[in-house]
Amino acid sequence: MNLGRIVVPPGVPDGFALFYTTRDFPGFLTDDVARELTGFIEERFGIAATLTTCNQVHGASVEKSEPDAAWRECDSCDALYSTDKNTALGIKVADCLPVTMIDPVHSVIANIHSGWRGAAQAITAKTLDTLIKETPFDPASAKAWLGPSIRVCCFEVGEEVAEQFDQSFVDRSHAKPHVDIPAFTRAILRDRGFADDAILDTELCTRCEGSIFHSYRRDRKGGGRNLALVAQ
């Protein structure tokens, strides 16, 4: 499968895979595309995995991936986790922040779609609550990655959005407020037990001029989706 350019972040443990697709790949899934993606994961990273994604609704629901022979899309959730080997979890974004967590000691993976609505509903904290309750996941042995997303430089919002966040994450040096979702998310991860050097930020903005990623703000409904894919 020719995905074109992909971004593979640093620090991914052996036995796991994590990458982000770009504007070179439309990012819309069908059964055939899902099969091609899992084939690519096996060829590129040596992991034979089935793929689970979710019908994302900008909420804060968290679902466990159930092993299936074919691509499965969970209904109406925005975060997925798995304790099963040979599993890939996919998140679709086009400015929202993909947050990926891997605990290599306990073989737990999670992938989160965190737009401003999900962030305001504490989706990352709720995902951590679920992982700690339902799995042997331990933030002290885990790493987290903040993927390509719209950054504070470009994320202009109205006051009705800005007022939903701690003002330490709102930049008011512009005509309208700008919200820093990655910084907001990093603070949550740090507060919940992640070591600072275990939080790896790509620092890539989807909206900036020259970005290689799909951006809803730039392309509107005619644009594609970036995929954040994690596998074990």
Summary of the structure (lengths in Angstrom):
residues: 232
radius of gyration: 16.6
end to end distance: 19.8
largest distance: 51.3
contacts: 798
relative contact order: 0.20
helix: 27%
strand: 27%
